[in-house]
Amino acid sequence: MGTDRAHVFFWTELCIAAGVSVIGNATQAVLHTTALPVVAATVAVIPPLALLAAVHGVALLARADTVSAAARRAATALTVVIAGGAFWLSFTALRALATTAGVPAGEAWLWPLIVEGSMTQSSLALLILAHAHQPNTDIEAASQTPARLPALEPRPTEGVRVALPASPPEHSEPVEEFLDDRISSDIDLQALATSICDQDPGGRRDRATVFAVLTHRYLDNWSATRIARELGRSRSAVSRILRDAERLHARAATDRAHTDNDPPADRAHTNPTVRT
């Protein structure tokens, strides 16, 4: 809740400061341009609007779990460059406008410093919040109640095999403990990764990433924290993938057990008694 309030506050501050900057830049351009004032005003309002779009874009990238950490860092660096350019262009325009409005030349710089400083401060705060708080983007497959889960039958020679638990965890805490003392059976990690991705209606899970998570967890015995760090993903997303893997495997194992325990149909017709 505190993070949501911080987002609302800093976005409100950024929008208000950007609005003041846009109006000030446009006014300054119109007052000091005799030819093509509309074009001058349009050029003047582009920098603060570009800054708004750049900050919003970084926030969206931070929420996209399929985007790598390197891409988010590159977008953040470009946003900082855009913010610096917008600050300088708007600063000079607003300082000239303050001078035109009668503010002494020695104090005119305070007006753009307040406006552009507010934009810079709120932009930095939003960038920090975007990287520090990444909401869950994966939709829990259990809440969607799929019609039928694919049976994950062991394959004799193909795929990567690993020991997975036959029973799901009783709690929703992130998976950390190794599974060497649990009931297990061989399973194909590639098929399991495909099944996990198929359970996401939004299609936001990348099969290669899910397969890498399963491989590092069940073949390399990495913890969820280490997997998240090495793959550049949030720890909660990695833990959800591991929980889904155990849940899908457990459900497939249960289906196989029910199939094996079902009595053969029409046994009397299959093995008739021959009288002599």
Beta strands, then each sheet from edge to edge (+ up, - down):
strand 1: 161-165
strand 2: 184-188
sheet 1: 1+ 2-
end
